[in-house]
Each structure stands twice: as structure tokens, then as C-alpha cells.
Amino acid sequence: MTQVELIALAYQFGLAVAFLILSAAGLAVIFGMMGIVNMAHGELIMIGAYGTSIANRHGLPLVLAALCGVLASTATGVLLERTVIRRFYDRPSESLVMTWAIGLFISQAALIVFGPSLPSISSPLGSVAFGGFSLSIYGLLLIAFGLAVPVAIYLLLSTTTFGLHARATMQNVEVARAIGINSGSVYSATFALGAGLAGLAGALYAPTMSAVPNMGGSFIVQAFVTVVTGGGNLVYGTLPAAAGLGLVQTALTAVFGNLVGVLGLLAAVIVSAKLFPNGLAHRLSGKRFS
Amino acid sequence: MKYLRATAVCSALLVGFPLLAAAESPIKIGLLEDQTGILAQGGLPKVHGAELAVAEINAAGGVLGRPLELVVYDAQSDNQRYQEFARRLTQSDKVDVLMGGLTSASRVAVQPIAERTKTLYFYNNEYEGGTCDSNMAITGVVPEQYLALIPWMLKNVGKKVYIIAADYNFGQILGLWVRKLVKENGGTLVGEEYIPLSVSQFGQTISNIQAAKPDFVFTAMVGSNQVAYFQQASAAGLKIPMASPINGTLLYEHKQLPRPVMANMYLGVNYMEELKTDENKGFVERWRAKYPNEPYINQPGEDSYVGVKLYAEAVRAAGSAERTAVIKAIETKDICTESPEGKICFDKSTHHVSHRIHIVKVEADHSVTTVQDLGIVQPSWLGTMGCDLTKKAESKQFTPEEPKH
């Protein structure tokens, strides 16, 4: 394998890992800290992409438009938490069905309000050529975000007061309440954070995909397999899980094509779930959370 | 209410008996299309096309003095819904004809129900060809028509071809066709990939294409996930010409994607809204008057319009909407209709339809220019495979043979 091919392959690997991490981040935060499986995760991603696409079409530069997308999904997250999710904190299986219903509702509402698809936005930054290959520079930015997001969340949880309160609430909600932590607002903020991260995934991928009501579906499988493999911790779980799954997928896709790549990804998840039934985070950190 | 009805009946009698008959016995067309779900963008215009055709035919006095009536269900991009609603249309609504279906999978879902309930089934859509079925009329274009594009590309653009296609019967069979045409016309295949519909990230495919250096890429990408390929290829700086029978006609990528993502795409088409023929000009005006907010009149929309018109002609020729009479008319009479493509006709022996084919090119500003008008092309391939429904009633599926290397 030549150096050029190696660089091309490394780039593919980076893209695959970034896609897994960014797809999964919001789901992992909400599952890891609250124990809620948010089945509306894909629709929150769609809201992020729609917000970005609509704001961009109304003349906002892409960076600000992406911010609008993240705000839109965060606001939706806050609204959902206030009205529905908080009634289901102690009923995880009901919350699963509830969030699934919300997801169906959101994607159908998007179809009715905005029609079957939005005009796409163009990928910024152009491409860079080397040795017969050329890569999208925007792809490099996606890779950077894929690495930055888990680190940022880790810093948020380990260095800020919110992080301290959140970790205390996760470990023992009664004791946290007894020492004066408002667990309700910690949960609200966590759900909003998860929704915001979902929106970020949508906003970042909006210039590379078509904005359609069911676009969350193309993230949701990757999101779930990464969280199932990694568990609910972004640094100890999502990051290594995405790296492992991304490696399997990239290698198989490069050698045998896309179909085998997809099958290999799913097979790797089954093997991993058998070997580490509590997720990689549990194995790597010794604990389920933090 | 009673008084009102009595008045209505009286006035109908006064105006004349034919009107009363018309009011009481419409010819019912059961239409199944995807109005929601992942195929909605392709399917919604098909409902509009059928509605437009029905409105025009009824305004001109209906068929055999009877109006057409559409009974529409939303198949929700779900093949189980197709079966459920096909049963409802045939068993409780008792329609005279079934129409609809976007994907080949949906056609295959409806086909046995139409067969069992003895209901004629019109599949009004471009497809991969090969269905020889007495109980069906297939009004869309087939490979020997739209793939006239491939010899043209080999002659005018270059000899080295890379195929990327959706990984299910449509994409796989198209791949077979392209391999066959490339071989017959002295081209070389430098790579091919069949991609699952769930894949939305195409980095590896793009770098495979860059490594293979083809003269053009044949694309048969299906669904909103796979449309992302074009954006990602363009962002990666891939500027190789493309050829496709669908990427532009179904989800109108050149209207949806930012310029110049679809530049240098060549299409073999029976219909595009931009075609500047006289027949199409009037059609676009009538459509846009009825549906001013239509994002784009896609090819399936036109197919659906033409399907209803052809059915009306067949019923007229048969003198009845009864199934066997309509089938007999298709197999024995010259059934043609004026369409946005010009005059197109049923092929008696295969129940397929002739179409006018254009080779068009998408420019950098995403406008569409006609490169060549190939005129009317017959659906000839099934005949060469031995399908002749006028001699023998059957229900068979043919696929092209693997070309020998």
C-alpha cells in the first residue's frame, strides 16, 4: 500500500469514527446520566439539520446557521423534558415507548410543515488534492469535531459545578438532594445537553446530506450500536467504541465494499455485547457512569 | 334531505338519462402511492398526475359516458401497507383497476393480490424491466429504452465505466444491463459497487472511484440517504461526468442539491419538466395551474398521468371496464394516447409502452439541455426473450443474462 492510499484510508477511518461519535453523543449523555433511552434522538438530529438548513437559506452564514440548528434542537429538548420526559424518570420502559411516539410525531410534523425535503446546502471549504486523490476539507472539520465533543463533555463533567452536581445526582439521587442539589434541574439540563448534541450532529452533517423528515434514520443505527458497545460514558465508552467499530467498518468497506462494511459493523456489535455486556465504559473505567 | 334528493333525481331525469347513468356508475381506479414516509418525495407527484388526468378526462365527458373516480390510499412507503390497501381496494372498494407503486418491491407486493382478486394492475413507473404478466399493464420506461444512454456515453464521453447502484433488484438488474451494454459497445468496466440503501456516508466509494479513474460514473442511487453521495463526491472534488436513468428524474436532485453538485450528469429520460417540446409546454402549464406549489413535476408524476390516460383509452377501445375485455383490447387493438412525450402506444404482446427518449445534460448552473432526441423507442427486449401475451397468458419474470467475459 502506498503512502497516498494510506492517507486516504486514514481519512476514511477518521470520517467513520467521527460519524459514529457525533451520531451517538447526545444519546450517550441522556442514557448514561439519566438511564433514559431516547428513541426521538434521530428526530432531534433532524431538527438540528432543518434549523441549519432553513437559517442558511434565509441568509445566515453557515456557522451561525449551525448555531440556530443546535438552539432549535436544544429548545425542543427543554420543551419535551418539561412537558413529557420528566413524568417518566422512574419508568424507563414507558419512556422508551413515549419518546418513540414523540419521534414519529416530530418527523410526520416536519413532512406536513416543510414538505418531503428541503433544498440542500453546499459543503463549504472545498477540497484538497494529493497524488490522484482529493478529499473534502469539510470532512477534516467533521473529524475534528468528532474528537472535540467527547473531550468537551468530559471537561464539562469533571471541572464545572454543573458537572459535579450531575455526577452526584447520577451516583445517588437521594443523597444529592439531601445536600441541596436540585436534581430536577440537573435532569432538565442534562436532557437539554443531549438534545443539543443531537442537534449538533444534524447541523454538522446538514451540508453533506439531504434534509428530509426521516433523515434521523441514517444516524440512529450508528448511534445505538455505538452506545450499546460503549455504554453511557463519552470518553471511556463512546470514543473507544467508535474507534473500534470505525476500524472494523473502514477495513471491511475498503476490502469488500459497503455491504460487508455494514454487516461487519453489526457483527462487531454482537460480539462486543457478548464480551462486554455492560459496555466498554464499564470495563475501562470500572463503573457504569462518569 | 329527501326533498333535495328527489329534486336531484327529477332534474337529472329532465336533463336526460345518460347523465344519471354517469352520476351513478363511475369507473373506479384504486390508486396506491407513497404520500408519507421515505418515498413521499417521489410518490406525491404521482397522486397529482393521476388526479390531473382524471380531471381532464372527466371534463371531456368521461369514458363511455361514465366518469372516472379515484380511490386513493397512502401506502406510507411500506410494502405491507401496499398489500393491506390493495386488499381493501379490491375486496371492499371493488375498484375496476389497481394502479400505483413506486419501487419494484411494492409492485411485487401488489402483483399477487391483483392476480388473486382478478383485478387488472397498472404499474406506472420506470423499472428494471422483465415482467411479462397478462394481468398487468406496465406503462413506464424499461432499460432498452432509457439505457440507450449507455452506447451514447461510450461513443461521446469515454470508454471506461464505473457503476454505483442501490443494492436491491432495481440496482442489481440495471448493473447487469450496463455490463452487457458496455461489453457490446467496446467499453471497459473499471469498477462496480452495489450499496445498501441505509448507507449515507460515501467516503470510501469516492476514493475507490478516484483510484479507478473512469471516464464516467453510472449512478443508480435510490432514496434520500444515497442522494448524499452527490454532495459528498462534489465536496471531495470529484469532477468525472456521470450518467444515470434516475438521478434527476425521480428526486430531482438538480433542483434539490446546491449548484454545481449535479453538473455533468447525463440522463436518458422519457420525461423531465424542463423538456422543451410543444406537448410538454401545455402539460406543465395545466399541471402548474392545478398544483401551483409542486416543487417539481418528476418523471413518476408524468408516468402516473400517462398511465391513467392509457387506461382510459383501453377501456374506450374495449367498450367496457371489465378486466378481460380491457386486456383483450390491449392485446388486439392499437391503443395510443397523446402524452407530454408525444403519441405513445401499448405494445400488444408485452403490455409495455413505447416512449420518446431524450438524452439530456445537467449543466453547471443545474439547467437541463437536450443533447439528443432519440425519438420513439419501442419496449423490445421482452419480445426477444419470448414473451408474447397475445399467444399465451402468463405471469413470468425475466432477467438479462450475465454477459460472458
Interface residues (C-beta under 8 A of the other chain):
Chain A: E5 A8 Y11 Q12 L15 A16 F19 Q108 L111 G115 P116 S117 P119 S120 I121 S122 S123 G126 S127 V128 A129 G132 F133 S134 L135 S136 Y138 G139 P207 T208 M209 S210 V212 N214 M215 G217 S218 V221 T250 T253 A254 G257 N258 L259 G261 V262
Chain B: T36 G37 I38 A40 Q41 L44 D167 E193 Y194 I195 P196 S198 V199 S200 Q201 G203 Q204 T205 S207 Q210 A211 K213 S224 N225 V227 A228 Q231 Q232 S234 A235 A236 G237 L238 L251 K255 Q256 L257 P258 R259 V261 P295
